[in-house]
Amino acid sequence: MNALLIKTEQGQQAFKARSAQLAGKLRSAYLLFDGQRTVQDVLKATQGLGVTLQDIDALQQAGLLAAMQPLPAELAPVALAKLRTPQERYRDAYPLAVALTGRLGLSGFRLNLSVEGATGYEALAAVAPKIKEAVGQQAYASLEQALFA
């Protein structure tokens, strides 16, 4: 029930062809399998449609869904870090940087202006060492994670 399922190539073709295997309620359930939702999540979301565990098992046995294979432990952090774009890193890090420099009060006013003037990842990464110096390593750790990990 806590398994993560993903759409197979065969399932995507059946979906595009509007196959009878994916008719009605099964089509709605099929759309929700994205590798992030568990079987239990999908069952809960489609409860009103009457989708059952047997329906999902049938989709899996027909080859339309497959269990998601986890990455090896040594590759997982590297793979996730490479998946984040600079825009995503900026989006995650900017609010942290504003909060950190905002806590500095008047002594951090100019640094706060520098952070607010940073309109992209590269500019925010350039200001990061100054933030680290001002707030200390412990407070800076979350910003470092958001920017560089």
N, C-alpha and C positions, 0 to 999 in steps of 0.2 A: 504493500500500500504506500510505502514511502519511497518507492522507486521513481527515478526520473526517466521519463520516456521521451524520445524524439521521433520526429517524422522520418520515415525512410524515403528513398528515391521512389520506390514502388508506390508508397502512400501518396507522395506528392503528385505522381502521375495519375493515380486514381482520383485524387481531389480535383485536378484540372479537368479530367475527363468526366467529372460528375458521376463517378461509378456508383452503382447500387450498393456497393459495400459501405459507402460513406453517405448514406441517405439520412435525411432528417436530423434526429438528435445526435447521431454519431458524427455527422459533419461538424456540428457545433463543438462537440467534445474534442474532435481531432484537431481543430484549430488551436486549442488551448495547450497542446503539448509542445513546449518550446525548449525543453531541457532545463527549465528553471522551476516549473511547477511539478509537484509530486502527483502521483495518481490520486492520492487523497484530496489534494487541492482541486483537481479537475472534477472529481466526483462531487465535491461540495459545491463547486460553481455550477454544475449541470444537474444538480439534484432536482430542480423544478422540471427539467426535461425528462426525467426518469432514466437517466443513464446509470447503468449498474457496472459493478466490477466485471461481470461476465461479458458485458459489451466491450469493455476495454481489453479484456483477455482475448476476445475474438479478433479485435483489430490487430493485436500483437501477433496472434497465431497466423493471421492472414498476411503478415509481413508488412503491414502498413505503419506500425510503430515498432520501435526497438529500444532496448535499454541503453541508456547513455553510458558510455565507457569512461570512467574517470581517468584523468591524466595521472601518470606516475608522480609520486610525491615530490621527487626532485625537479620535475619540470613545471609543476603547477604554479608556483609563485612567479617564475620567469615568464610563463605563457600569459598569465593574467596581467603582469606589468606591461608586456608588449602590446596587449590589446587596447590599453588606454591611450587615447589620442592626446596631444597637447591641449586641445580645447577641453577635454574631460578633466585633465589634471588641473587646468586653470579653474574650471567651474568648481571643483572640489576644494581647491586650496584657497581661493580668493576670500570666501567668508571667514576662514580660519585666520588668515593674515590680517584681515580687518579687525577681527575680535582681539587678536593678540596685541596689535599696535594701539587699538583703542583703549586697552587697559593701562597703557603707559601714561595716560594723562597728557599734560602739557609738555612733559619732557619728550614724548614720542610724537608730538604733533607733526613735525616735518616728515618723519618716517611714515606716519599714517597717510599723509598727503602723497607720498611716493607710492604707497600700496594702492591707494585709490586711483592714482594716475596710471597704474600698470593695466594696460588694456589687453594683454595677452600673456600666454605662458612664459615666453622668453623674458619679458619685462618683470614679471613677478618672480621668476627664478633669479634674476639679477639682484633683486631687492632682498631675497631670502637670507643671505649672509648677514646683512645689517639687522634683520629681525632676530636672528639667532643670537647675535651679540647683545642686543637690547633686552631680550626676554630670558635668555639662558637655554641650555640644551633641553632640560626637562619640559619646559613649556613649548619649545620649538619642535619637539618630536612629532606631534600630530601633523604639523604643517609640512615637515620634511617627508613624512609618509605620503601625504596627499600629493606633493609636488614630484617627488623623485622615485617613489616605490612603484 
